[in-house]
């Protein structure tokens, strides 16, 4: 992958996220509870992106932001799927899952205070959990009698983005430190450029979901 292309990918990665945030803001009054949660998640992601880039400009380590961003992403998406999968019994365990993940995040933050390595455990657990929830939702959606056009369902696009993003990223998260130690910096930059592309796809799916989201029923 040419270095110029990698630089452009890294530079443009936040653009789909900002687009999703803008669409969510414009259509806020038309959004149902799940899509409002998604909009809030996008806005938090934008805040983390701004803080991260500011810390980079100040030559400050920004690795500490990763567990916080992951926690917000996990809480937001898990809560959304908890709503959408009702009345399935699995939704009863959503609050407990969020609580346990919050504890794990606290441990990750404590262990990374003086670390220069990326901690893959939290991200891997998040990826596997959300992949399972997305597959369960698509199964429920495909077997529902009320839905005739899947592509018109906002949560279909959210789930499609989640599947594409986390299926690819779980491998990056698991092998991130191995790649950092065994391969050159250029190879690692290219791997994280792939991560950026997957993130752009996820945010594009969010944008479609927020644009399609119908007015909530009274």
N, C-alpha and C positions, 0 to 999 in steps of 0.2 A: 504494500500500500504506500504510494508516494507520500513523502512528508508533508507536502503542501496540502494534499487532500485530508490528511490526518488533522492538520491545523485548522482547516475549514470546518471539519466535523466537530472538533472540540469547541470552536468558536460559535457555531450555529446550534449546538445541542440545546441551549435553553430556549430557542425560538419557539418550538412547538409547545413547550411548557407555558411560555408567556401567552401564546395564542389560546391555549385551553383556559388559562386564567381570565383572559379578556372575554371569551365566549361565555364563560360561567358568570362573569359579572353582568354582561349585557342581558343574559337570559335568566337571571336570578329569580325574578318573580314567576317565571314559568316552570321552574324546576321543582321536582318532588323532593322528599327528604333525602333519598339516597344520592341524588345528583347534587344536592346542596352540600352533603358531606364530601362528595368528590371535589366540588369546587373549593371547599375549605382546605382539602388536602393539597390541591394544586397551588393555592395561595401560600400555604406553608412551605411547599417545595420551592416556590419562587423566593421566599424570604431566605431559606437556607442557601440557595444558589447565590444570592447577592452577598450574604455574609461570607460564604466560602471564597468567592472571588475577591472580596475586600481583604480577607486574611491572606490570600495569596499575594496580593499587591503589597501588603505590609510585611511579606516574607515570614508570616506566622504559620505554624502547623495547623492545618484544618481537619486533621484526621478525627479529632474529637467530635466533629459535627456528624460524622457518619452514623453512629448509634442513635443519635437523636432523630435524624432524618428517617432512618429505618423504622424506629418506633412509631413515628407519626404515620408513616406509610402503612405499617402493619395494622395499627389501630383503626385508621380510616377505612382501609379496604376490608378488613375483617368485620368491622361493624356494618358496613354496607352489605356484605354477603350474609351476615347474620339476619338482616332485615329481609333480604330478597329470598332467602331459603326457608323462611317461615311457611308452614308450621313444622318443618322437619325437626326431629329431636336433637340433631347436632347443634342447632342454634342455641340450645341451653348452655352449651359450654363456651360460648364466645366470650362472656365476661371473664371467666377463669383463664382462658387462653391469653386474653389481653393482659391480665394481671401477671401471669407467669412470664410473659414476654417483657413486660415492664421491669420485672426483677432481673431478668437476663440482661436487659439493656443497662441497668445500673451497674451490674458486674462488669459488663463490657467497657463502660466509661471508666470505671475505677482501674481496670487492668491496662487501659490504653493511655492513661495519663502520662506515662513516661515511656511509651512504646512508639516505635517508628514503623511497626508492621500492621498490616491490615488484618482485622479479626474476621474470619469467614463464618464463624459459628452462627452468629445472630442472623446474618444475611441468608445463610443456607436454610435455617429453620423457617425464616420468613418465606423464602422462595417455595419450599416444599408445601408449606401450609396453604399459601395462596394458590398454588397450582391445583391442589386438591379441591379447594373451595370453588375455583373457577370451573373445574370439570364437573363438579356436582351441580353448579348452577346451569351449565349448558345442558346437562342431562335432564334437569328439571324443565328447562325451557323447551327442549326438543320434544318432550313427552307431554307438554301442556296442550290443551285443546283450544285455548283462547288465542294463541299466537299463530298467525298465518304467515307473516313475513318476519323472519328472524332479523334481517338486516335493518328493520325499522325499530327494533328494540334497543334502547340505550345500553342496557346491561350486557347485551350480546357483544357490543363493541368494547366495553370495559373488559369483559372476560377474554375476548380475543387478544386484546393488548396485553393483559396479564399473562396469558399462556405464552405468547411469543417472547415477551420480555424476560419472565422469570425462568422459562425453560432454557433460554440461552445463558442467562446470567448466573444460574446456579453453578454451572461449570466454571465460570470465571471466578466466582466467589470462592469455590472450594480450592482451586489451584492457584489463586492469586499470589500467595507468598512463595509457592514453589517456582512459579514463573519469574518472580522478582529475583530469586536467588540463583536460578539456573540459566536464565537467558539475559540477553542484553537489554538495556533500557529502551532501545528502539522497538524491540519485540513487545515489551510490556506496554509501551505507548500505543502500539497498533491494537493490542488486545483490548485496552480500555477505549480505543476508538470504536471497536465493535460494540462495546457496552453502550457507548454514547448513541450509536445508531439504533440499537434496541430501545433505548430510552426515548429517542425521538419517535419511534413507531408507537410506543406505549402512549405518549402524550398526544399523538395524532389520533389515536383511538379514543382517548378521553375527549378530545375536541369534537369528534363526530358524535359521541354519546351525549355531550352537553347540548349540541346543536339540535339533535333529534328529540331530546327529552320533552315530552308533552306537558301541558299545564296540569299541575296536580289537581285531583278531584277534591271538591269541597265536602 
